[in-house]
Amino acid sequence: MKYEVRFSGSGGQGIILASVILGTAAAIYENKETVQSQAYGPEARGGASKADVIISDEPVGYPKAREIDAMVCLSQKAAKKYITSLKKGGIVIIDSDFVDIPESKKYKLFKLPMSSTTLDKMGKLIALNIVSLSALVSITKIISHEALEKAITDSVPKGTESFNIEAALIGKTLAETAK
Amino acid sequence: MKYEVRFSGSGGQGIILASVILGTAAAIYENKETVQSQAYGPEARGGASKADVIISDEPVGYPKAREIDAMVCLSQKAAKKYITSLKKGGIVIIDSDFVDIPESKKYKLFKLPMSSTTLDKMGKLIALNIVSLSALVSITKIISHEALEKAITDSVPKGTESFNIEAALIGKTLAETAK
């Protein structure tokens, strides 16, 4: 088993943290080998950015993601830039409040109103990354929701644990509604 | 120019964040290409962990660090585990409050009492990662202190910016004293 995940969006949306949480959850609570990485060039300023996680049963030899199995897109720019890196038949999860891509036989598209739901339920957008991470986990089942909650608790700033666990529940519910 | 940096320590010391800040600082404020990554296996639980940054003038083809130019060690376990990954003549910066390795012709060793100084000046250890990052920047000069401060301000939680900038000054002063 080898599974490649990409979070994409714009700077400040917390996609690195989402990606780090997924990597540690899979390693520590699901006994997998994982590599988490991001590449940046000067064009990252204001542009589309990405953070990748490779999850595998074996130690990961080549650490660069090449055939993405599942991708989250939190901005239109990022969706445009990275959609071609998706494997045939891969999963795309978009924040349908800000991103629109056509249906296609090449991928399975999940349109989730993540921003508006996060804002509505939590009063701010700060946990959008956790909402999207949890939606991805729920759709792909790459790790369990329990493992995810434990890794969130380990990783977020002290005092924000229950806020972020709530965000994870919102993401899970959104994903279940979309299926 | 290609330069490989490794932060090593134990879980919860914030080495991923230190590494992410260095990567973004070099990319956004120094016009470099960078890749930041961490690999975890199940052994990461309680063991030695690492986070790597490759900084280059050219896009980074192979994203895995192989010949470390400069390394920070915040735990004895991590120092033991990763010292052999250092390039001949490389730089090692240890938290001398908790780490002890022998002097050697193979590397340049900087022993900085980072934990005790951080605790003494700031009242808590939470910014140890920023102290060590700033010490590394000051010793290696891989980016400017100004670029570092900007990237810190971009990356840390809102409201903690000046606290973390203070930590960066402590790391800089420690490094200058050690030279």
HADDOCK unambig.tbl for C-alpha pairs under 7 A between the chains (distance, minus, plus):
assign (segid A and resid 24 and name CA) (segid B and resid 40 and name CA) 6.97 0.50 0.50
assign (segid A and resid 27 and name CA) (segid B and resid 40 and name CA) 6.02 0.50 0.50
assign (segid A and resid 27 and name CA) (segid B and resid 41 and name CA) 5.21 0.50 0.50
assign (segid A and resid 27 and name CA) (segid B and resid 42 and name CA) 5.06 0.50 0.50
assign (segid A and resid 28 and name CA) (segid B and resid 42 and name CA) 5.18 0.50 0.50
assign (segid A and resid 28 and name CA) (segid B and resid 45 and name CA) 6.19 0.50 0.50
assign (segid A and resid 31 and name CA) (segid B and resid 42 and name CA) 5.22 0.50 0.50
assign (segid A and resid 32 and name CA) (segid B and resid 41 and name CA) 6.27 0.50 0.50
assign (segid A and resid 32 and name CA) (segid B and resid 42 and name CA) 6.50 0.50 0.50
assign (segid A and resid 33 and name CA) (segid B and resid 40 and name CA) 5.93 0.50 0.50
assign (segid A and resid 33 and name CA) (segid B and resid 41 and name CA) 4.49 0.50 0.50
assign (segid A and resid 33 and name CA) (segid B and resid 42 and name CA) 6.87 0.50 0.50
assign (segid A and resid 34 and name CA) (segid B and resid 39 and name CA) 5.64 0.50 0.50
assign (segid A and resid 34 and name CA) (segid B and resid 40 and name CA) 5.30 0.50 0.50
assign (segid A and resid 34 and name CA) (segid B and resid 41 and name CA) 6.35 0.50 0.50
assign (segid A and resid 35 and name CA) (segid B and resid 38 and name CA) 5.69 0.50 0.50
assign (segid A and resid 35 and name CA) (segid B and resid 39 and name CA) 4.15 0.50 0.50
assign (segid A and resid 35 and name CA) (segid B and resid 40 and name CA) 6.29 0.50 0.50
assign (segid A and resid 36 and name CA) (segid B and resid 37 and name CA) 5.50 0.50 0.50
assign (segid A and resid 36 and name CA) (segid B and resid 38 and name CA) 5.39 0.50 0.50
assign (segid A and resid 36 and name CA) (segid B and resid 39 and name CA) 6.28 0.50 0.50
assign (segid A and resid 37 and name CA) (segid B and resid 36 and name CA) 5.52 0.50 0.50
assign (segid A and resid 37 and name CA) (segid B and resid 37 and name CA) 4.06 0.50 0.50
assign (segid A and resid 37 and name CA) (segid B and resid 38 and name CA) 6.47 0.50 0.50
assign (segid A and resid 38 and name CA) (segid B and resid 35 and name CA) 5.69 0.50 0.50
assign (segid A and resid 38 and name CA) (segid B and resid 36 and name CA) 5.40 0.50 0.50
assign (segid A and resid 38 and name CA) (segid B and resid 37 and name CA) 6.47 0.50 0.50
assign (segid A and resid 39 and name CA) (segid B and resid 34 and name CA) 5.65 0.50 0.50
assign (segid A and resid 39 and name CA) (segid B and resid 35 and name CA) 4.15 0.50 0.50
assign (segid A and resid 39 and name CA) (segid B and resid 36 and name CA) 6.29 0.50 0.50
assign (segid A and resid 40 and name CA) (segid B and resid 24 and name CA) 6.98 0.50 0.50
assign (segid A and resid 40 and name CA) (segid B and resid 27 and name CA) 6.03 0.50 0.50
assign (segid A and resid 40 and name CA) (segid B and resid 33 and name CA) 5.94 0.50 0.50
assign (segid A and resid 40 and name CA) (segid B and resid 34 and name CA) 5.30 0.50 0.50
assign (segid A and resid 40 and name CA) (segid B and resid 35 and name CA) 6.27 0.50 0.50
assign (segid A and resid 41 and name CA) (segid B and resid 27 and name CA) 5.23 0.50 0.50
assign (segid A and resid 41 and name CA) (segid B and resid 32 and name CA) 6.28 0.50 0.50
assign (segid A and resid 41 and name CA) (segid B and resid 33 and name CA) 4.49 0.50 0.50
assign (segid A and resid 41 and name CA) (segid B and resid 34 and name CA) 6.35 0.50 0.50
assign (segid A and resid 42 and name CA) (segid B and resid 27 and name CA) 5.07 0.50 0.50
assign (segid A and resid 42 and name CA) (segid B and resid 28 and name CA) 5.20 0.50 0.50
assign (segid A and resid 42 and name CA) (segid B and resid 31 and name CA) 5.21 0.50 0.50
assign (segid A and resid 42 and name CA) (segid B and resid 32 and name CA) 6.49 0.50 0.50
assign (segid A and resid 42 and name CA) (segid B and resid 33 and name CA) 6.86 0.50 0.50
assign (segid A and resid 45 and name CA) (segid B and resid 28 and name CA) 6.20 0.50 0.50
assign (segid A and resid 63 and name CA) (segid B and resid 63 and name CA) 6.73 0.50 0.50
assign (segid A and resid 63 and name CA) (segid B and resid 64 and name CA) 6.56 0.50 0.50
assign (segid A and resid 64 and name CA) (segid B and resid 63 and name CA) 6.55 0.50 0.50
